[in-house]
Amino acid sequence: MIRFLLLSIFIFSGITTFSQVTFRENILSMENELMLQKISFQKGSIKLMSIFSKTKNTELLAGQSSPWFEFVVNGQLITSDQPVWKFVSFSTRKMNNGGTEAIVTVQNTKNAKGLQVEILRQIFPNSALIREKLTLKNLGKAPLALKKLNGKLHFIFPRYSLRETGNIHTLTETRIATFNKEVVENYNPALTWDDRTHDFNLAHCHMFHPDIMKKDLPLIPDFQ
């Protein structure tokens, strides 16, 4: 069953470009001139199926992939590939910049009942750029709280397992906003008492400007 099909075609100076989004048989497909990406929502789990490069005519995903997203709710590790997700809705939106936005909403039915996850992805004509956002909502009566894993913050999205090529590639990340970042460079909290650590202290209620970070991807194919 085709829930929605949107084909956008743009013609500039005789050059035809397009972005296409479909949701058929619980598989989200996003395609343009450069690539075809598929994500499965079948059998209650969410799994990356394919990132196919048209320019290189090759599949970029490794055969065995790690969970696309994972986080800890109420002390339980929640991952995308667990068979706990019920499909709720799918919609698309045409953007003024020529891109197409797809939103898939799923709901947890077992280990975090009431948790709804909204997955937003945007694709653009003749571009390898994919924008992604994950939104968590609690629709139940019981409280749901994000927790740490082994004493550390744990929220992974997105994560991709790519085929090894033997080449080192440089990843550029633009972090739009960072909260609760340390303002003092090389600050050592063990040196003296820090009165900023009190609860509800306004010193921690600020947002930093965007950070542009570059790092070389390791030859290990997993990155996030």
N, C-alpha and C positions, 0 to 999 in steps of 0.2 A: 504494500500500500504506500503510495506516495503522499506524504503529509503536506509537503510544500515543495515547489520548484520555482526558483527565481534565476533567470538568466539575464544578465546585464551586458549589453553590447555598446561599445563606445567607438566612434570613428573620428580620428584626428589625422588630418592631412593624408587620408588614404590608408592609414594604419588601423586595423581592427584589433581591439583589445576586449577582453571579457573576464568576468568573474562569475562563477556558477556555484550555487549551494543547493544540495538536495538532501532530503532525509527519507530514505526508503528502507523498509524492513529493519528499522531501528539502527541504521548505519548513516552517520553524518558524513557527507562527501563535500569537500571544498576544493574547487579547481580553478586555475587560470592558465595562462600560456606557459608558465614555468613549471608548475607542479600540480599534483593531485594528492590530497590528504584524506584519509578515511579513519573515522573513529567509530568503534562498535559499542552499542548500548544493549546488546543482546544478552539473554540469559541472566539478567540482573546485575551484570558487571559492566564496567566502562574500560575499554582497552583500545590502545592505539593499534590500528591495523596496518596502515601504510603511509609513508611519505615518499612519493614517487617523483623523482626529478625527470622532467621531460627533456631538459637540455642535455643531461648526461645519460638519459635512458636507463636509469638504474634505481633500485629501491634503496633508500637511505636508512631505514630502520633495521635494527638487528633482529634476528629471528626470535629471541627470547627477550622480552622487554620488561623493565621494572614498572611498578605502578606509576601512572601518569600524575597522580596527586596522592598525598597522604598527610594526615594531621592527627592529633590526639584530642579526643573529646571525652570528658569525664573519666580520664585515665585509660581509655581504650584507643588503640591505634586503628584509625579508619583509613582505608585505602580505596583507590578507584577500582581495583580488580577484584575486590571482595563481592560475592554474589548477594548484595544487600540493597541494590539500587532499583527503584521502580520509576519507570519513565512517566513524567507528568505532562510536559508540553514542549512544543518546538515552534519557533517563530523566526522570521527574518526581517531585515530592514535594509533598504537601500540608502546609502549615505551620500551626502552632497559631494564628497571627494572622489566618488566613483567606486568606492568599496562596498562590500556587502557584509552585513553583520548577521550572525546566527546565534540564537540563544536556545540552549537545551536545558530544561529543568528536570531534575530527578529528586527522589525522596528516599531517605534511608528507611528500611522496613524492619531492621533487626537490631543491630548493636548500638544504634543512636536514633531511636524512634522520635519522629518529629523534626529531624534535621532535613532541611531542604537545601540542595546545592544548585545554584544557577551558573551554568557554564556559558560564557560569552566569548565568541571568536569572530575576528574580522579578517577578511581577505580582500586584496586589492588587485586590480588589473595589472598584468605585466610586472609583478613584484613578488619577491620571495618573503616579504614581510607578513607575519601573522601576529595580530594582537590578541591576547588572551587575558581573561579575568575570571576569577572564581569568587562567587558570593555565597556565604553561608547564612541560612536563616533558621530560626527555631519556631516551628509552627505548633509544637506540642505544649503541654502544660508543665512538664518537668523541666527544670533548668538544664541547659547544655553549656558547658564551659570548655574553652580550649585550654589544654594543659601542656606541660613540658614533658619531654621524653628523656629519661636519664639525667634530669636536672638541667636540660638545655631546651631552648625554644625549638619547636619542630613543626614546620609547615612547609611542605615541598609542593610547589606547582610553578611551572610545568617541569616534568622530568622526561627526557628522551634518551633512549638507548639506540645509538647509531652504530652502523657498521664501521669497523676499523679500516682506515685507508692507508695508514702509515705516515700520513702527513699531519703536521701540527697546524691547526686553524686557530685564529684569534677571534674570541667572542667579545662583542661590545655590548655592555649592559647600561641602559639609562634608567637609573632608579629615580622615579619621579619624586618621591617623598620618603623621608626617614624620620620616625618618631623616636624620642628617648635616646638619642645618640649622645655620646660623651662629647662635651664642648671643649674640654681641656685636652690638648694633645699629650699623649703618653702619661695620662693621669694614673696614679697608683693609689687606689682607695685604701690600701693598708698603711699608708704613711701617716694619715691623720683622720680625725672624725669628719665625716661628710654630712652636714646637716641637710643636704638636698635629698637624702634618701628617705626622709619621712614621707609617709603616705600623704597624697594630695598636695605635695609640694609643687608650686607653680614652676620651679626650676626645671622640672621634667616635662612640662606641658608645652613643648614647642616643636615645630616642624622645620627640618632643614631643607635647603635648596637641593635641586636635583644633582645627583652624582653620576658622572660618566666614567665607567670602569671598564678596563680592558684586561682580559686574561687569556692565556693560551689554553685551549682545550687539551686535556691529557689524551694519550692514546687509548686509555680505558674508555670504552664507548659510552658509559653512562655520564650524563651531565644534567644539571638542573640550575 
